[in-house]
Amino acid sequence: MSQGKSGKSLEDMFCSIERTLSVVGERWTLLILRESLLSETVKFADFEKLLGIAPNILGDRLNTLVAAGLMEKREYREDGLRARFSYHPTPKGEQLKLVLAALQQWGDDNMPPARGVTMARETADGQSPVRVQFVTEEGVVQDPESVRIIPTDAYPFDLRAKRLVDAAS
């Protein structure tokens, strides 16, 4: 049974946001993913240097990402040195590029640095700027205000009702 960082089993977390945060919600994890996905950083020493992160914390976060199947650990050896490991995003990890882009866009729109936006999102050919948006299955762009997130049949309404009652007492 898989377990999140909270100690709670992933199977007991009915909320997709809660399950996702149990893997990527700790300090440094999204920054490691940013360097991996956006800057193609793969070496432990490069993550450490670029982020200014302590090696024990970096190792823990990378192990979490590997265990969750978001990164793959590969052995390599440079001439005359001991074997080391590099860390590469898996297809599952690559999907988080959308999440990082959404966070970046929100930060650019709502908390821009004084000197201006530091990274841009654009098509692979560099011809067009790109925005992260809600799009219907028919391809129609929707404003966030016009989108609702609703419970499905799998949502444990009895659990929600219990939490609301407990919170009111």
N, C-alpha and C positions, 0 to 999 in steps of 0.2 A: 504494500500500500504506500503510495507516494505521500510525502509530507512537505508542507510549506514551511517557511522560516518561522512562522508563528507557533509551530509544533502541532497545529491542527492538520488533520489529514486532508489532502486535496479533494478526496471523495466527499468529505463532509462540508466542503465549501461550495454552496450552490451558486454563488455569484461569480460570474466570469471575471469581473473586475478584481474581486478578492483573490481568486486563484492566480490571476496574472500578477498582481502586486506581491503575492507571496514569493514570486520568483524575481521580478524586476523592480520591486518597490523600495529596496534598500538604497541608502546613500551610495553613490558611486556606480551602481549597476547600469543605469541608463547612460551615464557618461562613458563607461566602458563600451557599451553597445554603440554609442555615437562614434567613438573613435574607430571601432571595428567596421561599422556599416558605412559611415560617411567618409572616413579617411583611409580605410583599408589597413589599419594598424593590426598586426598579428602577433608581434613578439611581446613577451612579458615585460622585458626591460623598456620597450617603447611605450607600453601602456603606463608603466610606472613613472617614466620621465615626463610624458605628455600631461598626465593627470596630477602628478605630485602626490600619488597615493602610496600609503605604506604597503610594503610587499605582502605582509600577512593578510591585510584586508583585500588586496588585489587577488591574491591566491584564493581566498574564500569566495569572492564574488565570481571569479572565473570558474571555480569548481561548481558553484551553484548553476551557472549558465550551461556548463557542460552536462551536468546531471539532468537538467531540464530539457536537454536536447536542442538548445538554442545556439550553442557553439560546439565545435569539434576540436579536440586537442590532438595535435600532430607532432610527432618527434622530428627534430632536425638537428644537424650537427654542422657547425662552421669549422673550417680547417683549424686543427690544433686545439679545439675546445671540446669540453664535455657535451654530451647530448643535452638538448634543451627542448622546450615545447613552444609551439605557436598555436594560436587560437583563431579559428575561422568560423564565421557564421554558417549555420546550416540553413536549408530552405525555410525551416520553421523560424529561425532567427531573422532571416532576411525579411520576413513579413513585418517585423517590428520597425522597419524603415518608415512605414506609413505612420506609425505611432510617434516616432521621433520627429518626423516632418510636421505632424499635427501639433506637437508640443512646441517645436521651433516656430511655426507659423503663429501660434497663439502668443508666444513670447515676443515675436517681431511686431505683432499687431497691438499688444497690450502693455508690453514692458520693454520697448526698444532701448538699446544702449544709446547714450548721448552722442557717440560718434557715428551712429547708424548701424543698420543691420550688417552682421558680419558674415553670414552665409546665405546664399540664395538657392531656391529650388527651381530647377529648369529641366526641360526634356533632355534626354541623353545626347541629342545632336546639338544642344545649346541654342536652339532656335526660339524656344518659347518659355516664358516663366510658367511655373506650375503652382497651383493652390490645392490644398487638401480640402475636400468638400464632401458633403452627403450627396449621393447620386442614386436615384432609383434604379431598379433593374432595367428600366427602359432607357436609361441614360439621361434622365432629367435632373438637373442640379436643384437641390433643395436648400433653403436657408435653415440654419440650425433651429430657429424658432418654429419652423413648420414640421420638425421631426419629433416624434415621440418614441420613447423606448418603453415597451409594454411587456408585462409578464406573459409567459407562455404557459401551456398546460403543465410543464415540468417545474414551474415555480412553486415552492412550498408555502402556499398561502397560510397554512396553519402555523408555520414557524414565524412568519411576518406578524400575524395577529398576536401570537404569544409575546414577541418582542415589543410590540406596541403596548400591550397590557402591562408588561414588566416595566417599561419605561414610564408609564403613567403612575405606577404605584410608588 
